[in-house]
Amino acid sequence: MKSIKSLAYQVKIGNIYENIYSKKNMPMQKCRNILKNDVIGTLGYGPQGRAQSLNLRDNGFNVILGLRKGNSWNAAIQDKWEPGHNLFEISNAAKKSNIIQYLLSDAGQIELWPEINPYLTTGKTLYFSHGFGIVYTKQTGIIVPPNIDVVLAAPKGPGIKLREKFVESNGKHGVNTSIAVHQNWSGRAAKRVLALAFGIGSHHVFETTFKREVYSDLTGERCVLMGLIQAAFKAQYDVLRANNHSPIEAFNETVEEALQSLYPIINQQGMDWMFRNCSTTAQRGAIDWSHKFEKVLKPVIEECYKSVKTGKETKRVIANNSNKNYRKNLEHELNEIDNQEIWQVGKIVRELR
Ligand SMILES: NC(=O)c1ccc[n+]([C@@H]2O[C@H](COP(=O)([O-])OP(=O)(O)OC[C@H]3O[C@@H](n4cnc5c(N)ncnc54)[C@H](OP(=O)(O)O)[C@@H]3O)[C@@H](O)[C@H]2O)c1
């Protein structure tokens, strides 16, 4: 990212300096100028494809969509994309655009690769929002030609928030994004992906690599963001219930207080502030037990990270996706979570808020 270093400012965290790019240093007019000769083709209209293409369109970039007929196509028409004008079948959009935003589902990216590959002619840019396809290339079969740019802009939040925050703030703030360059054929890949990251609505942009993005993302969702949190909520709820606490009491002390009171405080003021502003009884207990939990959890998170790094996790994801019964089995697993007493109580308690 040497070519864009002059646009960055640094923050020091311990002994580490991190580069941060602010929209102030690359206003939207400048971003539009950098990409003034480009047609951006967004393939896919899931949460990311929808949010990124609409934000780019609202910011004045030349965007077209590439979708198959069906749900996404119909959703795009609802959002005023016009067939034959800026809405096309996938291969047609890939042919017409010189920046291809590859935002199909990760499984869809693998399936459609043979169809997209021929349109990646000299000088085009292939854009991802996840390192999956490129990092696990042996598993995905996504092997890029050498004469194109390959970049990543991964918003640090779900697509729904990317659009919601952009609309709420009148285009001022979306969700912040990490960028990376895998292949810099043009010599301008970093500047171009930075312009795209601001174009999709970010106001601050961080640096990453395809590997660092995918390893941290896959570990995060398996651990603290989703897997671990479901396990922690359920384990505590079950212990309270086994000791004769009522369902509502067990839910309140496990989930309700966390989501309604404490986590928003951590979000707004930090963990230390939350600890500082609770009772001494809570403080003493929480600090002491936090060390014990860290000792138990760290080896499990390390095991998970290793499994991500060695490709074991993605191998399982890809194998599952190609199983014809995957959707049906998944539905069964999700219903199991829904039927757990804790989440049934959740429905009742949410009604009482
Ligand atoms: N979800 C997030 O918030 C998030 C956050 C950061 C990064 N990302 C990354 O962004 C990318 C897109 O993710 P997403 O969550 O927005 O989308 P998604 O829900 O995973 O994918 C949905 C889109 O892919 C299309 N699709 C799937 N298989 C296809 C196939 N075989 N042929 C044609 N179209 C196909 C769907 O079309 P149909 O409607 O026609 O089925 C739909 O438009 C992924 O690489 C993901 O890892 C996602």
Ligand as a Chemical Component Dictionary entry (heavy atoms), coordinates in Angstrom:
data_LIG
# 
_chem_comp.id                   LIG 
_chem_comp.type                 NON-POLYMER 
_chem_comp.pdbx_formal_charge   0 
_chem_comp.three_letter_code    LIG 
# 
loop_
_chem_comp_atom.comp_id 
_chem_comp_atom.atom_id 
_chem_comp_atom.alt_atom_id 
_chem_comp_atom.type_symbol 
_chem_comp_atom.charge 
_chem_comp_atom.model_Cartn_x 
_chem_comp_atom.model_Cartn_y 
_chem_comp_atom.model_Cartn_z 
_chem_comp_atom.pdbx_ordinal 
LIG N1  N1  N 0  -23.226 -10.814 4.847  1  
LIG C1  C1  C 0  -22.408 -9.809  5.142  2  
LIG O1  O1  O 0  -22.824 -8.856  5.773  3  
LIG C2  C2  C 0  -20.963 -9.796  4.701  4  
LIG C3  C3  C 0  -20.058 -8.996  5.387  5  
LIG C4  C4  C 0  -18.775 -8.874  4.885  6  
LIG C5  C5  C 0  -18.419 -9.597  3.743  7  
LIG N2  N2  N 1  -19.304 -10.420 3.108  8  
LIG C6  C6  C 0  -18.914 -11.147 1.879  9  
LIG O2  O2  O 0  -19.600 -10.544 0.772  10 
LIG C7  C7  C 0  -19.888 -11.539 -0.226 11 
LIG C8  C8  C 0  -21.382 -11.545 -0.483 12 
LIG O3  O3  O 0  -22.046 -11.934 0.690  13 
LIG P1  P1  P 0  -23.596 -11.605 0.969  14 
LIG O4  O4  O 0  -23.864 -12.026 2.368  15 
LIG O5  O5  O -1 -23.933 -10.254 0.521  16 
LIG O6  O6  O 0  -24.345 -12.513 -0.086 17 
LIG P2  P2  P 0  -24.947 -13.968 0.049  18 
LIG O7  O7  O 0  -26.247 -13.875 0.771  19 
LIG O8  O8  O 0  -23.896 -14.889 0.531  20 
LIG O9  O9  O 0  -25.198 -14.216 -1.526 21 
LIG C9  C9  C 0  -26.365 -13.861 -2.131 22 
LIG C10 C10 C 0  -26.202 -13.536 -3.611 23 
LIG O10 O10 O 0  -25.476 -14.557 -4.330 24 
LIG C11 C11 C 0  -26.307 -14.982 -5.435 25 
LIG N3  N3  N 0  -25.962 -16.371 -5.774 26 
LIG C12 C12 C 0  -25.641 -17.382 -4.944 27 
LIG N4  N4  N 0  -25.371 -18.505 -5.638 28 
LIG C13 C13 C 0  -25.509 -18.180 -6.956 29 
LIG C14 C14 C 0  -25.369 -18.897 -8.150 30 
LIG N5  N5  N 0  -25.011 -20.173 -8.168 31 
LIG N6  N6  N 0  -25.615 -18.249 -9.315 32 
LIG C15 C15 C 0  -25.976 -16.942 -9.328 33 
LIG N7  N7  N 0  -26.139 -16.197 -8.210 34 
LIG C16 C16 C 0  -25.898 -16.814 -7.035 35 
LIG C17 C17 C 0  -27.736 -14.838 -4.922 36 
LIG O11 O11 O 0  -28.635 -14.794 -5.995 37 
LIG P3  P3  P 0  -30.129 -15.356 -5.863 38 
LIG O12 O12 O 0  -30.911 -14.386 -5.018 39 
LIG O13 O13 O 0  -30.579 -15.392 -7.274 40 
LIG O14 O14 O 0  -30.025 -16.696 -5.194 41 
LIG C18 C18 C 0  -27.602 -13.480 -4.192 42 
LIG O15 O15 O 0  -27.693 -12.396 -5.102 43 
LIG C19 C19 C 0  -19.365 -12.857 0.329  44 
LIG O16 O16 O 0  -18.052 -13.047 -0.156 45 
LIG C20 C20 C 0  -19.334 -12.614 1.835  46 
LIG O17 O17 O 0  -18.414 -13.437 2.511  47 
LIG C21 C21 C 0  -20.569 -10.527 3.572  48 
# 
loop_
_chem_comp_bond.comp_id 
_chem_comp_bond.atom_id_1 
_chem_comp_bond.atom_id_2 
_chem_comp_bond.value_order 
_chem_comp_bond.pdbx_ordinal 
LIG N1  C1  SING 1  
LIG C1  O1  DOUB 2  
LIG C1  C2  SING 3  
LIG C2  C3  SING 4  
LIG C2  C21 DOUB 5  
LIG C3  C4  DOUB 6  
LIG C4  C5  SING 7  
LIG C5  N2  DOUB 8  
LIG N2  C6  SING 9  
LIG N2  C21 SING 10 
LIG C6  O2  SING 11 
LIG C6  C20 SING 12 
LIG O2  C7  SING 13 
LIG C7  C8  SING 14 
LIG C7  C19 SING 15 
LIG C8  O3  SING 16 
LIG O3  P1  SING 17 
LIG P1  O4  DOUB 18 
LIG P1  O5  SING 19 
LIG P1  O6  SING 20 
LIG O6  P2  SING 21 
LIG P2  O7  DOUB 22 
LIG P2  O8  SING 23 
LIG P2  O9  SING 24 
LIG O9  C9  SING 25 
LIG C9  C10 SING 26 
LIG C10 O10 SING 27 
LIG C10 C18 SING 28 
LIG O10 C11 SING 29 
LIG C11 N3  SING 30 
LIG C11 C17 SING 31 
LIG N3  C12 SING 32 
LIG N3  C16 SING 33 
LIG C12 N4  DOUB 34 
LIG N4  C13 SING 35 
LIG C13 C14 SING 36 
LIG C13 C16 DOUB 37 
LIG C14 N5  SING 38 
LIG C14 N6  DOUB 39 
LIG N6  C15 SING 40 
LIG C15 N7  DOUB 41 
LIG N7  C16 SING 42 
LIG C17 O11 SING 43 
LIG C17 C18 SING 44 
LIG O11 P3  SING 45 
LIG P3  O12 DOUB 46 
LIG P3  O13 SING 47 
LIG P3  O14 SING 48 
LIG C18 O15 SING 49 
LIG C19 O16 SING 50 
LIG C19 C20 SING 51 
LIG C20 O17 SING 52 
# 
